Amino acid sequence: MTLGLFSCNYVEKRQKAFDETTSHKDTKIQTPNDSLVYFLVDDYPVTDEMLKDKTFNNSTYLKQVGEVYSLEKAWFTNDRLKQTLVFQLYTDYHRMETYHFMNTDIPRSIVEKMELSIAEGKFKNMFNSATSEQKINSFDGFIKLSEKIDENYFRTQKGIKLGSDKEELIKLYDKPDSTLTEQDFEVLKWSFTGDYNLTGDFASTTPNDLKKKMVAKDSFGHIVTAYFKDNKLVGQIIENDIP
């Protein structure tokens, strides 16, 4: 339905920019006088224009399913892929957290990690966190409220998509910091120091602390949590810290 909102010219321009970006997907940056290896954090080709709140009532992207609210998030879905992308937004469209999952097989911890709210107070103008069960019971409803977009937006700038092999992510990020089993999912997690934490007013880490681990460039910190079944990616969370 809403796919009609995207003109052919717009999709062609976005695809061209996307192809140019993904041609550098394996780039790791080593500075001449530095033993550290930097990398650019991954992202989806969804544009800031697409992330704009389309309402005019200062809604902070408000969506409601029953008594549960989604605030400051942009939801996108694709019916053919049966996949959804959710962006937790901060100032100037900074993507603090990005969730990508199959609509039919969602890891419980993805649902539990996502901040959803219950309105409280005399005028229902105060929000507290929803419980895990409230989140789970409302989640299908939020997917149905998601904006429908082209399937090209569901592949990251580094070429990662649901269905990618586990080895593709290990090649990008090296050995994971942790591996665990959750329900039927194998969960791999990588945590990276951002280069903003190495220098300047925000410095909290020294190169010696990193033990030859890669550093996220132009970042305050970067975490990737990936969910696999039969060594195939079925969901992921990308986190980009703020100071």
C-alpha positions as CSV (number, residue, x, y, z in Angstrom):
1,M,0.0,0.0,0.0
2,T,2.4,2.7,1.2
3,L,5.0,1.4,-1.3
4,G,3.2,3.7,-3.7
5,L,4.6,6.6,-1.8
6,F,8.1,5.9,-3.1
7,S,8.5,7.0,-6.7
8,C,10.6,5.0,-9.2
9,N,13.2,7.8,-9.3
10,Y,13.5,7.8,-5.5
11,V,14.1,4.1,-5.3
12,E,16.7,4.2,-8.1
13,K,18.5,7.1,-6.3
14,R,18.5,5.2,-3.0
15,Q,19.6,2.0,-4.6
16,K,22.5,3.8,-6.3
17,A,23.6,5.4,-3.0
18,F,23.2,2.0,-1.3
19,D,25.3,0.2,-3.9
20,E,28.1,2.8,-3.6
21,T,28.1,2.4,0.2
22,T,28.1,-1.4,0.2
23,S,31.1,-1.5,-2.1
24,H,33.1,-0.5,1.0
25,K,31.5,-3.1,3.3
26,D,34.8,-4.8,4.2
27,T,36.8,-1.7,4.8
28,K,38.8,-1.6,8.0
29,I,40.9,1.6,8.7
30,Q,44.4,1.4,10.1
31,T,46.0,4.8,10.8
32,P,49.8,5.1,9.9
33,N,51.1,5.8,13.4
34,D,48.5,3.8,15.3
35,S,48.4,0.1,16.2
36,L,44.6,0.3,16.4
37,V,42.2,-0.9,13.7
38,Y,39.1,1.1,13.2
39,F,35.8,0.2,11.4
40,L,32.7,2.1,10.4
41,V,29.6,0.9,12.3
42,D,26.9,-0.8,10.3
43,D,23.5,0.7,9.5
44,Y,20.5,0.2,7.3
45,P,19.9,2.4,4.2
46,V,16.7,3.9,5.7
47,T,17.1,7.7,5.3
48,D,16.6,10.4,7.9
49,E,13.7,11.7,5.7
50,M,12.0,8.4,6.1
51,L,12.5,8.6,9.8
52,K,10.7,11.9,10.2
53,D,7.6,11.9,12.4
54,K,4.7,12.2,9.9
55,T,2.2,13.6,12.4
56,F,1.7,17.2,13.4
57,N,0.8,16.9,17.1
58,N,4.3,16.5,18.7
59,S,3.5,12.8,19.1
60,T,7.1,11.6,19.5
61,Y,6.2,8.8,17.0
62,L,3.4,7.6,19.3
63,K,1.8,4.3,18.4
64,Q,-0.7,2.5,20.7
65,V,-1.8,-1.1,20.9
66,G,-4.3,-1.6,23.7
67,E,-2.8,-0.1,26.8
68,V,0.8,-0.3,25.5
69,Y,2.6,2.6,23.7
70,S,5.6,2.8,21.5
71,L,7.4,6.2,21.8
72,E,10.3,7.7,19.8
73,K,10.5,4.8,17.5
74,A,10.1,4.4,13.7
75,W,8.6,1.1,12.6
76,F,9.0,-0.4,9.1
77,T,7.9,-3.7,7.7
78,N,7.8,-5.6,4.4
79,D,5.0,-8.1,3.8
80,R,6.9,-10.3,1.2
81,L,10.0,-10.6,3.4
82,K,7.8,-10.9,6.6
83,Q,10.5,-8.8,8.3
84,T,10.4,-5.6,10.5
85,L,12.9,-2.9,11.3
86,V,12.5,-0.7,14.4
87,F,14.7,2.4,15.1
88,Q,14.9,3.8,18.6
89,L,15.7,7.5,17.9
90,Y,17.4,10.3,19.7
91,T,18.2,13.9,18.8
92,D,18.8,14.5,15.1
93,Y,17.6,11.0,14.1
94,H,20.5,9.4,15.9
95,R,19.7,5.6,15.8
96,M,20.5,4.5,19.3
97,E,19.1,1.0,18.8
98,T,18.0,-0.8,15.6
99,Y,16.0,-4.0,15.8
100,H,15.6,-6.3,12.8
101,F,13.6,-9.5,13.1
102,M,11.4,-12.0,11.3
103,N,7.7,-11.3,12.1
104,T,7.0,-15.0,12.5
105,D,9.9,-16.0,14.8
106,I,11.0,-13.2,17.1
107,P,13.5,-13.9,19.9
108,R,11.9,-13.1,23.3
109,S,14.9,-11.0,24.3
110,I,14.4,-8.7,21.4
111,V,10.9,-8.0,22.5
112,E,12.0,-7.6,26.2
113,K,14.8,-5.3,25.4
114,M,12.7,-2.9,23.4
115,E,11.3,-0.1,25.5
116,L,7.5,-0.1,25.4
117,S,5.4,1.9,27.8
118,I,2.1,2.1,29.8
119,A,0.4,5.4,30.4
120,E,-0.3,6.3,34.0
121,G,-1.2,9.2,36.1
122,K,-4.5,11.1,36.5
123,F,-4.4,12.4,32.9
124,K,-2.5,9.4,31.5
125,N,0.4,11.7,30.6
126,M,3.1,9.7,32.5
127,F,4.7,6.7,31.1
128,N,6.3,3.7,32.8
129,S,7.8,0.6,31.3
130,A,5.5,-2.2,30.1
131,T,6.0,-5.7,31.5
132,S,7.5,-8.4,29.4
133,E,4.1,-10.0,28.9
134,Q,2.5,-6.7,28.0
135,K,5.2,-6.2,25.3
136,I,4.8,-9.7,24.0
137,N,1.0,-9.5,23.8
138,S,1.1,-6.1,21.9
139,F,4.0,-6.8,19.6
140,D,2.0,-8.2,16.6
141,G,-0.2,-5.1,16.8
142,F,2.8,-2.8,16.5
143,I,4.1,-4.8,13.5
144,K,0.7,-4.3,11.8
145,L,1.0,-0.5,12.4
146,S,4.4,-0.4,10.8
147,E,5.0,1.6,7.6
148,K,5.5,-0.7,4.6
149,I,8.8,-0.1,2.7
150,D,10.8,-1.7,-0.1
151,E,12.7,-4.9,0.7
152,N,16.0,-3.2,-0.3
153,Y,16.0,-1.3,3.0
154,F,16.3,-4.6,4.9
155,R,20.0,-5.2,3.9
156,T,22.6,-3.3,5.8
157,Q,25.3,-1.1,4.3
158,K,27.8,-3.9,5.0
159,G,25.6,-6.4,3.1
160,I,24.1,-8.2,6.1
161,K,20.6,-9.4,5.9
162,L,18.4,-12.0,7.6
163,G,19.6,-15.3,6.2
164,S,23.3,-14.3,6.2
165,D,25.7,-16.9,7.4
166,K,27.2,-16.7,10.8
167,E,30.7,-16.7,9.3
168,E,29.8,-13.4,7.5
169,L,29.4,-11.6,10.8
170,I,32.5,-13.2,12.3
171,K,34.5,-12.0,9.3
172,L,33.2,-8.5,9.9
173,Y,33.6,-8.3,13.7
174,D,36.1,-11.1,14.5
175,K,35.5,-13.4,17.5
176,P,32.4,-12.6,19.4
177,D,32.7,-11.4,23.1
178,S,30.0,-13.9,24.2
179,T,28.0,-16.8,22.8
180,L,24.9,-18.3,24.4
181,T,21.8,-20.3,23.7
182,E,18.4,-18.7,24.2
183,Q,15.3,-20.8,23.4
184,D,16.2,-22.2,19.9
185,F,18.5,-19.3,19.0
186,E,22.3,-19.1,19.2
187,V,23.1,-15.6,20.3
188,L,26.5,-13.9,19.5
189,K,27.4,-10.5,20.9
190,W,30.2,-8.1,20.0
191,S,30.9,-4.9,22.1
192,F,33.3,-2.3,20.7
193,T,34.8,0.8,22.3
194,G,34.1,4.0,20.2
195,D,37.0,6.2,19.2
196,Y,35.4,9.1,21.0
197,N,36.3,7.3,24.2
198,L,40.0,7.3,23.4
199,T,40.6,11.0,23.1
200,G,39.3,14.3,24.2
201,D,36.8,15.2,26.9
202,F,35.1,11.8,26.8
203,A,38.3,9.7,27.0
204,S,37.7,6.7,29.3
205,T,39.8,4.0,27.6
206,T,43.4,3.7,26.5
207,P,44.7,1.7,23.5
208,N,46.3,-0.7,25.9
209,D,42.9,-1.6,27.4
210,L,41.6,-2.8,24.0
211,K,43.9,-5.9,23.6
212,K,44.1,-5.5,19.8
213,K,40.3,-5.3,19.4
214,M,38.9,-3.1,16.6
215,V,37.6,0.3,17.5
216,A,34.2,1.8,16.2
217,K,35.0,5.0,14.3
218,D,33.0,8.2,15.0
219,S,31.3,6.4,17.9
220,F,30.9,6.5,21.6
221,G,30.4,2.7,21.7
222,H,28.9,0.0,19.5
223,I,27.2,-3.3,20.3
224,V,25.9,-5.9,17.9
225,T,23.7,-8.8,19.1
226,A,23.0,-11.4,16.5
227,Y,20.5,-14.3,16.7
228,F,21.1,-17.5,14.6
229,K,19.3,-20.7,13.7
230,D,21.2,-23.3,11.8
231,N,24.0,-20.8,11.4
232,K,21.7,-18.3,9.6
233,L,21.0,-14.9,10.9
234,V,17.3,-14.5,12.0
235,G,17.5,-11.3,14.0
236,Q,19.9,-8.6,15.2
237,I,20.1,-5.5,17.4
238,I,22.6,-2.8,16.6
239,E,23.3,-0.3,19.4
240,N,25.1,3.0,19.0
241,D,25.9,4.8,22.3
242,I,25.6,8.5,23.0
243,P,27.7,10.6,25.4
